[in-house]
Amino acid sequence: MPPPLLLSVKDALVRFSEKPVFENLSFNIHQGSRIALVGKNGAGKSTLMNIITGSQELDDGERWEEIGTTIGYLQQDITPKEGQSVFDYIFSEIKDEEKELHAYKVDIVAEALHLDVTAQMTRLSGGQLRRAGLARALVEEPDILLLDEPTNHLDLEAIEWLEGYLNAYRGTLLCISHDRTFLANITTQVFWLDRGALKVSPRGFKYFDEWSTMLLEQEERELKNRKTLVTQEVEWASRGVKARRKRNMRRLELMKEMRDKLKADESAYRRATQKIEIKAPKDIETSSKIVAEFYNCCKAFEEDGKTITILDKFNLRIQRGDRIGILGKNGSGKSTLLKLLIGELQPDQGRVKVRKELEFSYFDQKRSDLNPTDTLKKTLCPGGGDYIDVMGKQRHVCGYLKDFMFDPSRAQDKVSQLSGGQKNRLMLAKILANPKTCLILDEPTNDLDMETLDMLEEILCQYKGTLIVVSHDRDFLDQTVSKILAFEGNGKIESCIGGYSDYLEKKNTKCHPVGEAKPNTNKRDPKKDGSKAADITPPVPEKKPQKLSYKLERELGQLPEKIKKVEADIAQYNDQLSDGDFYARDPAAFHDMTKALAEAESKLERYETRWLELEEMRG
């Protein structure tokens, strides 16, 4: 029996201009659902959120909501009120009689999100305002919780806490996020907005790439079949319509309609599967491999009468071609390190040596390089004209804007009219037109949709210069960097080779602190060893083999047969799901099959884990 239905929308029409945003939109939200809402920027995700809350009126169709259902919504933009504290803001949507019940949660949530509940809302930064909005949404505990980019401006510790909190949340969840790892960890269903249509997957975001690729491949096959049919009809028409009979005239009209619709659908399909292809420049060859060096750098700030240490005798050598990811808590000093590198700040002690001919391209998370009154065209061509130099080649500004998913007709729009994600795309377009030999990106993934994120990852993977990225997006760091600097606070910085997954693997071991001499256990000269000395890990005590009980021995003997059977079931399910016409022929059976496949894969994982456990116990 399916869970109780909380909200339903049927055949909805929403129109802001001649072309509707949604037409014949239908979906259901059940109690306990955990939904990832995905789609390109401008696909209508925020509009769909507003339909759910009821703030967006339907031009046609029906919206039904279970009586008494409460809906909470974390929006991207929060307007603070004068004289309102963080504590008052969090409680502003909670009824007076319920405030005592929720009071204890405020301290828990505020502490996890690094919020001072006594602070005035008007004095908070943009990131702090977002965290206050998230705290209010979580404390309310509505029946349906809507989250729009909840991980923006959160550090990794807070993101991991939020994952645990949401996984324990009893209500229904619908979340928009560019953070793939976050969505994969908290969702069991996907709503995909694609060209005005809503497609629903009964599995979580972890399986989204596989599912969406299958649907697009199926659509491509259907378009080819239709193209063959239209070609046959065109050939018939080219031979002439005998006697101009009414039946033949009608067939001719149908052929023209089929051809026009096919052209429109093919064009829409190309736009949906379009990938931005921009070649990254080669690194400028120089005689020196060293880009920059930090020598015994110290940096501290005074805040509320307290001294906050950012760097403490910090040493670091950055070489040409290094790909460094920087992560850590908010306020731990990540942006300060970047400002020291580009010369905006000076260390209190020590010195920063940067190669004289080194040029920086800097993506600032505050977007300070964007003038709100400038047009998109002027932002890319500040000297005037219609052409922009892109890696040595002249490109028309409208064509270049199209590469970054902007409608060329918006070239004269002002920057102030853009959304947060569109501003980030414009900043990337400006920087990536001619990135310098050192590319610095400070939180570049905030407000980006996944298509733009994929494009950015692809460009950075081709980039041959020195790359420094500040980000809390775990998947993005895994895809783009080969070294991690983790700011732990109080001037302590840990260094690990690899991406975020490698850092996480070593987190519970003793990592070598950057800028701190390692104990010389083998009495060798550290100058000869260089800066890449291996970490010393204490030896793991050898486990002695033990004899299994009769019951465990029998269980171990049965597991290979169980594993073999489940693998056969999985192969059968995959074989049936590979049928391109399966979904169109029987959507209900298709969903049942995908659920059965997910259960079989989960069962196989349990069997294999148990088999490894028993084998390890045996010796």
C-alpha positions in Angstrom: 0.0 0.0 0.0 1.5 3.4 -1.0 2.2 6.0 1.7 -0.6 8.7 2.3 -0.8 11.4 -0.4 0.0 14.9 0.9 -0.2 17.0 -2.2 -1.2 16.5 -5.8 -1.1 18.7 -9.0 -3.0 17.6 -12.1 -2.8 19.1 -15.6 -1.4 22.4 -14.4 -0.8 25.3 -16.8 1.5 28.2 -15.8 2.2 31.0 -18.2 4.3 34.1 -17.7 4.4 35.0 -21.4 3.1 33.5 -24.7 5.1 30.4 -24.2 4.0 28.5 -21.0 6.5 27.5 -18.4 4.4 24.3 -17.7 1.6 22.7 -19.6 -0.2 19.5 -18.5 2.0 19.3 -15.4 1.0 16.5 -13.1 2.8 15.0 -10.0 2.1 13.6 -6.6 4.0 14.0 -3.3 3.6 11.2 -0.7 4.3 11.2 3.0 8.0 10.3 3.6 9.1 11.0 0.0 12.7 12.2 -0.3 12.9 13.9 -3.7 15.7 15.5 -5.7 14.4 18.3 -8.0 16.9 18.7 -10.9 16.9 20.6 -14.2 18.8 23.3 -16.0 18.8 26.9 -14.9 15.5 28.4 -16.2 13.8 25.0 -16.4 11.2 26.1 -13.8 12.5 24.6 -10.5 11.6 27.7 -8.4 8.2 27.9 -10.1 7.5 24.3 -9.2 8.5 25.0 -5.6 6.0 28.0 -5.6 3.3 25.7 -7.0 3.9 23.3 -4.1 3.7 26.1 -1.5 0.6 27.6 -3.2 2.2 31.0 -3.8 2.1 30.4 -7.6 -1.5 30.5 -9.0 -2.3 28.0 -11.8 -3.7 29.4 -15.1 -5.4 26.0 -15.5 -5.4 22.6 -13.8 -5.9 21.5 -10.2 -3.8 21.6 -7.0 -4.9 19.5 -4.0 -3.4 19.5 -0.6 -4.3 17.3 2.5 -6.0 19.4 5.2 -3.6 20.5 7.9 -0.4 19.9 5.8 2.4 22.3 6.7 4.9 23.4 4.1 8.3 25.0 4.9 10.5 26.6 2.2 14.1 27.6 2.3 14.4 30.2 -0.5 17.6 31.6 -2.0 16.9 35.2 -1.2 16.2 36.4 2.4 15.4 40.0 3.2 16.4 40.8 6.9 14.2 43.2 9.0 15.7 46.0 11.1 16.0 45.2 14.8 15.3 41.4 14.3 17.7 39.0 15.9 18.6 35.6 14.5 16.6 33.9 17.3 13.5 36.0 16.5 13.8 35.3 12.8 14.0 31.5 13.4 10.8 31.7 15.5 8.9 34.2 13.3 6.9 31.4 11.5 6.2 29.3 14.6 2.9 29.7 16.5 3.3 31.1 20.1 1.8 28.0 21.7 4.4 25.8 19.9 7.5 27.9 20.6 8.3 26.1 23.9 8.3 22.7 22.0 10.8 24.0 19.4 13.0 26.1 21.7 15.6 23.4 22.4 16.1 22.7 18.7 17.3 26.3 18.1 20.5 25.9 20.0 21.2 22.5 18.4 20.7 23.7 14.8 22.3 27.2 15.4 25.5 25.6 16.8 25.7 23.1 13.9 25.4 25.9 11.4 27.8 28.2 13.3 25.1 30.9 14.0 25.0 33.4 16.8 21.3 33.6 17.8 21.8 37.0 19.4 23.2 38.6 16.3 21.1 41.2 14.3 19.8 39.9 11.0 20.8 43.2 9.2 24.4 42.7 10.2 24.8 39.2 8.8 26.7 38.4 5.6 24.9 36.7 2.6 26.2 33.3 3.7 25.0 33.8 7.3 21.6 34.9 6.1 21.3 31.7 4.1 22.2 29.7 7.2 19.7 31.5 9.3 17.0 30.7 6.7 18.0 27.0 6.8 17.9 27.0 10.6 14.3 28.4 10.5 13.2 25.8 8.0 14.7 22.9 10.0 13.3 24.1 13.4 9.8 24.5 12.0 9.7 20.7 11.1 6.9 21.1 8.5 5.2 18.1 6.8 6.8 19.0 3.5 10.2 20.7 3.6 11.4 22.4 0.5 15.1 23.3 0.3 16.6 25.4 -2.5 20.4 25.0 -2.5 20.8 24.3 1.2 24.5 23.6 1.0 25.5 27.0 -0.4 27.8 28.8 2.1 28.1 25.7 4.4 31.4 24.2 5.2 31.9 20.4 5.0 31.3 19.8 8.6 27.9 21.5 8.5 27.0 19.7 5.2 27.7 16.3 6.7 25.7 17.3 9.8 22.8 18.4 7.6 22.9 15.1 5.7 22.5 13.2 9.0 19.7 15.6 10.2 17.7 15.2 6.9 18.2 11.4 6.9 16.6 11.3 10.3 13.9 13.8 9.4 10.4 12.3 9.6 8.7 14.6 7.1 8.7 14.8 3.3 11.7 16.4 1.7 12.1 18.0 -1.8 15.6 19.5 -2.5 17.3 21.5 -5.2 21.1 21.3 -5.1 24.1 21.3 -7.3 26.0 19.1 -4.8 25.8 15.6 -6.3 27.2 13.8 -3.3 24.7 15.5 -1.0 21.7 14.6 -3.2 22.9 11.0 -3.6 23.1 10.7 0.2 19.6 12.1 1.1 17.2 11.2 -1.7 15.2 8.2 -2.9 13.3 9.7 -5.8 14.0 12.3 -8.6 11.8 14.9 -10.3 13.6 15.9 -13.5 12.4 19.0 -15.3 13.3 18.6 -18.9 12.0 20.9 -21.7 8.8 21.8 -19.8 8.0 18.2 -18.9 8.4 16.5 -15.5 9.9 13.0 -15.5 9.9 11.0 -12.3 12.4 8.3 -11.3 11.5 6.0 -8.5 15.2 5.7 -7.5 17.4 8.3 -5.8 19.8 10.7 -7.4 22.6 8.2 -7.0 21.1 6.5 -10.1 20.1 9.7 -12.0 22.9 9.7 -14.6 22.1 6.1 -15.6 18.3 6.7 -15.7 18.5 10.0 -17.6 20.9 8.6 -20.2 18.6 5.7 -20.8 15.6 8.0 -21.4 17.6 10.3 -23.8 18.9 7.3 -25.7 15.3 6.0 -26.0 14.2 9.4 -27.2 17.0 9.4 -29.8 15.8 6.1 -31.1 12.2 7.3 -31.4 13.3 10.4 -33.2 15.3 8.2 -35.7 12.2 6.0 -36.3 10.0 9.1 -36.8 12.6 10.6 -39.2 12.4 7.4 -41.3 8.6 7.6 -41.4 8.7 11.3 -42.4 11.3 10.6 -45.1 9.0 8.0 -46.6 6.1 10.4 -46.5 8.2 13.1 -48.2 9.2 10.7 -50.9 5.5 9.9 -51.5 4.6 13.5 -51.7 7.4 14.2 -54.2 5.9 11.8 -56.6 2.8 13.9 -56.8 -0.7 13.6 -55.3 -2.8 11.6 -57.7 -6.0 13.2 -58.8 -5.7 15.5 -55.7 -8.1 13.4 -53.9 -9.3 14.6 -50.5 -7.7 11.5 -48.8 -4.4 12.2 -50.4 -4.6 15.9 -49.5 -5.2 15.1 -45.9 -2.2 12.7 -46.0 -0.1 15.6 -47.4 -1.2 17.9 -44.6 -0.3 15.2 -42.0 3.1 14.8 -43.6 3.8 18.5 -43.3 2.6 18.5 -39.6 4.8 15.5 -38.9 7.8 17.1 -40.5 7.4 20.4 -38.6 6.9 18.6 -35.3 9.9 16.4 -35.9 12.1 19.5 -36.6 10.9 21.1 -33.4 11.5 17.9 -31.4 15.0 17.4 -32.9 15.9 21.0 -32.1 14.7 20.6 -28.5 16.6 17.3 -28.2 19.8 18.9 -29.4 19.4 21.7 -26.9 18.7 19.3 -24.1 21.8 17.2 -24.9 24.0 20.2 -25.8 27.4 20.2 -24.2 29.6 23.3 -24.0 32.9 22.6 -25.8 35.5 25.2 -25.0 39.2 24.3 -25.3 41.4 25.2 -22.4 44.7 27.0 -23.1 48.1 25.6 -22.8 50.2 26.7 -19.9 52.7 29.4 -20.8 56.2 27.9 -20.7 58.5 29.5 -18.2 62.0 28.6 -17.0 60.8 28.3 -13.4 58.7 25.5 -12.1 58.0 27.3 -8.8 54.9 29.5 -8.9 54.8 30.8 -5.3 56.3 30.1 -1.9 55.1 30.9 1.6 57.9 31.3 4.2 56.9 31.1 7.9 53.8 33.1 7.3 51.7 34.3 10.2 48.4 36.0 10.0 45.8 36.8 12.6 42.7 39.0 13.0 41.1 40.7 16.0 37.4 40.0 16.4 35.3 41.0 19.5 38.4 41.4 21.5 39.7 38.0 20.6 42.7 37.1 18.4 41.8 34.6 15.6 44.9 32.9 14.2 44.6 32.1 10.5 48.2 31.1 9.7 50.9 30.1 12.2 54.4 29.7 10.7 52.9 28.4 7.5 55.2 27.1 4.7 54.0 26.0 1.3 55.6 25.7 -2.2 53.2 25.9 -5.2 54.7 24.5 -8.4 53.6 25.0 -12.0 50.8 22.6 -12.9 49.7 22.0 -9.2 46.0 21.4 -8.7 45.1 22.3 -5.1 41.8 22.1 -3.4 41.2 24.1 -0.3 38.5 23.3 2.2 37.6 24.0 5.8 35.2 25.7 8.1 33.8 29.2 7.3 36.1 31.8 8.7 39.1 29.4 9.0 41.2 31.4 6.6 40.7 30.0 3.1 40.0 33.3 1.4 42.7 35.0 3.4 45.3 32.5 1.9 44.1 33.5 -1.6 44.4 37.2 -0.8 47.9 36.7 0.5 48.8 34.9 -2.7 47.4 37.6 -5.1 48.9 40.4 -2.9 45.6 41.9 -1.6 46.8 41.2 2.0 50.3 41.0 3.6 51.4 38.5 6.3 51.9 39.8 9.8 55.2 37.8 9.8 57.1 35.9 7.2 56.8 36.5 3.5 55.1 35.4 0.3 57.3 35.1 -2.8 55.4 35.1 -6.1 57.0 34.7 -9.5 57.2 38.1 -11.2 55.7 37.2 -14.5 52.8 35.1 -12.9 49.3 36.3 -13.9 46.2 35.4 -12.0 42.6 34.8 -13.1 40.5 35.1 -9.9 36.9 34.0 -9.5 35.6 35.8 -6.5 32.6 34.2 -4.7 31.2 37.7 -4.0 31.3 38.5 -7.7 32.9 41.9 -7.0 34.1 42.1 -10.6 30.6 42.3 -11.9 29.1 45.8 -12.3 25.3 45.5 -11.8 24.6 48.4 -14.2 26.7 46.9 -17.0 25.1 44.8 -19.7 26.2 41.2 -20.4 27.8 42.4 -23.6 29.7 45.2 -21.9 30.9 42.8 -19.2 32.5 40.6 -21.8 33.6 43.4 -24.1 34.4 46.4 -21.8 36.2 48.2 -24.6 33.2 48.1 -26.9 32.6 46.2 -30.1 30.8 43.0 -30.9 33.7 40.6 -30.7 35.6 39.0 -27.7 39.0 37.5 -27.9 38.7 33.8 -26.8 42.1 32.2 -26.4 43.5 34.0 -29.4 40.4 33.7 -31.7 37.8 36.4 -32.3 34.3 35.3 -31.3 31.0 37.2 -31.6 29.8 38.0 -28.1 26.3 36.6 -28.7 27.8 33.2 -29.9 30.1 33.1 -26.9 27.2 33.8 -24.5 25.3 31.0 -26.2 28.2 28.6 -25.2 27.4 29.4 -21.6 23.6 28.7 -22.0 22.6 32.4 -22.3 19.9 33.3 -24.9 21.8 35.7 -27.3 18.8 38.1 -27.1 19.8 38.8 -23.5 23.1 40.4 -24.5 21.7 43.9 -23.7 20.2 42.8 -20.3 21.8 44.3 -17.2 23.8 42.1 -14.8 21.3 43.1 -12.0 18.6 41.2 -13.9 20.4 37.9 -13.6 19.9 35.2 -11.0 22.7 34.0 -8.8 23.5 31.0 -11.0 23.4 33.2 -14.2 25.9 35.7 -12.6 28.2 32.8 -11.8 28.0 31.6 -15.4 28.8 35.1 -16.7 31.8 35.4 -14.3 33.0 32.0 -15.6 32.5 33.1 -19.2 34.6 36.3 -18.6 37.4 34.4 -16.8 37.6 31.4 -19.1 37.8 33.4 -22.2 41.5 33.9 -21.5 42.5 32.2 -18.2 46.0 33.2 -17.1 48.7 30.9 -15.9 47.2 30.6 -12.4 43.5 30.1 -12.1 42.0 30.8 -8.7 38.3 29.8 -8.1 36.7 30.7 -4.8 33.5 28.7 -4.3 32.7 28.6 -8.1 30.0 25.9 -7.8 27.5 28.0 -5.7 24.2 28.5 -7.6 25.3 26.6 -10.7 23.1 24.0 -12.3 24.6 20.5 -13.0 25.1 21.1 -16.7 27.2 24.1 -16.1 29.1 22.2 -13.4 29.8 19.4 -15.8 31.1 22.0 -18.3 33.3 23.6 -15.7 34.8 20.3 -14.6 35.6 19.4 -18.2 37.4 22.7 -18.8 39.4 22.4 -15.6 40.4 18.9 -16.4 41.9 20.2 -19.7 43.5 23.3 -18.1 47.3 23.0 -18.1 48.1 25.9 -15.7 48.2 26.1 -11.9 44.7 25.6 -10.4 43.6 26.6 -6.9 40.0 25.8 -5.9 38.2 26.7 -2.7 35.1 24.5 -2.5 32.9 22.4 -0.3 31.5 20.4 -3.2 33.0 16.9 -2.5 32.4 15.5 -6.0 33.7 18.6 -7.7 37.0 18.4 -5.7 37.4 14.7 -6.5 37.0 15.5 -10.2 39.4 18.5 -10.4 42.2 18.5 -7.9 45.1 16.3 -6.9 46.1 17.8 -3.5 44.0 19.0 -0.6 44.7 21.7 2.0 42.3 21.4 4.9 42.0 24.4 7.2 41.2 22.9 10.6 41.2 26.3 12.5 43.6 28.0 14.9 46.3 28.1 12.2 46.4 24.3 11.7 46.3 23.2 8.1 46.5 19.6 7.0 47.8 18.4 3.6 46.8 15.3 1.7 47.7 14.1 -1.8 44.6 13.3 -3.9 41.0 14.5 -3.9 38.4 14.8 -1.2 37.8 11.1 -1.0 41.5 10.6 -0.3 41.4 13.3 2.4 38.4 11.6 4.0 40.2 8.2 3.9 43.1 9.8 5.7 41.1 11.9 8.1 41.2 9.4 10.9 45.0 8.9 10.4 47.7 11.3 11.4 48.1 13.6 8.3 51.3 15.7 8.0 50.5 19.3 8.9 51.6 21.8 6.2 54.3 24.2 7.3 55.3 21.9 10.2 58.5 19.9 10.3 57.9 16.1 10.5 59.8 14.1 13.1 63.0 12.7 11.5 62.8 9.1 12.5 65.4 7.8 10.1 68.1 10.5 10.6 68.2 11.3 6.9 68.8 14.9 5.6 65.3 16.4 5.1 66.7 18.7 2.3 67.6 15.6 0.2 64.2 14.0 0.8 62.2 17.1 -0.5 58.7 18.1 0.6 57.0 14.8 -0.4 58.0 12.6 2.5 55.6 9.7 3.1 53.4 9.7 6.1 54.4 7.3 8.9 51.5 5.1 9.9 51.7 2.9 13.0 51.7 -0.8 12.1 48.3 -2.5 12.4 48.4 -5.5 14.7 48.1 -8.8 12.8 44.7 -10.5 13.4 44.9 -14.2 14.4 42.7 -16.6 12.5 39.8 -18.0 14.4 37.5 -21.0 13.9 33.9 -20.3 12.9 31.0 -21.9 14.6 29.0 -24.5 12.7 26.2 -22.0 12.1 28.6 -19.3 10.7 30.4 -21.9 8.6 27.1 -23.1 7.1 26.1 -19.5 6.4 29.4 -18.9 4.7 29.0 -22.0 2.5 25.5 -20.8 1.4 26.5 -17.3 0.5 28.3 -18.0 -2.9 25.1 -19.6 -4.3 23.0 -16.7 -3.0 25.3 -14.2 -4.6 25.2 -16.1 -7.9 21.4 -16.2 -7.9 21.1 -12.4 -7.2 23.7 -11.6 -9.9 21.6 -13.6 -12.4 18.4 -11.7 -11.3 20.3 -8.4 -11.8 21.5 -9.4 -15.2 17.9 -10.3 -16.2 16.5 -7.0 -14.9 19.2 -5.0 -16.7 18.5 -7.0 -19.9 14.8 -6.1 -19.8 15.4 -2.5 -18.8 17.7 -2.1 -21.8 14.7 -2.4 -24.1 14.2 1.1 -25.4 10.5 0.7 -25.8 9.8 -0.7 -22.4 9.1 2.6 -20.6 6.8 3.8 -23.4 5.0 0.5 -23.6 4.4 0.0 -19.9 5.6 2.8 -17.5 4.2 1.0 -14.4 6.0 -2.2 -15.2 9.2 -0.2 -15.9 9.0 1.5 -12.4 8.4 -1.9 -10.8 11.4 -3.4 -12.6 13.7 -0.5 -11.5 12.6 -1.0 -7.9 13.2 -4.7 -8.1 16.7 -4.0 -9.6 17.5 -1.6 -6.7 16.4 -4.2 -4.1 18.5 -6.9 -5.8 21.6 -4.6 -6.0 21.1 -3.8 -2.3 20.7 -7.5 -1.5 23.9 -8.3 -3.4 25.8 -5.7 -1.5 24.6 -7.2 1.8 25.6 -10.7 0.7 29.0 -9.7 -0.5 29.7 -7.6 2.7 28.6 -10.6 4.9 30.8 -13.0 2.9 33.8 -10.7 3.4 33.1 -10.4 7.1 32.9 -14.2 7.6 36.0 -14.8 5.5 37.9 -12.2 7.6 36.7 -13.8 10.8 37.9 -17.2 9.5 41.4 -15.9 8.8 
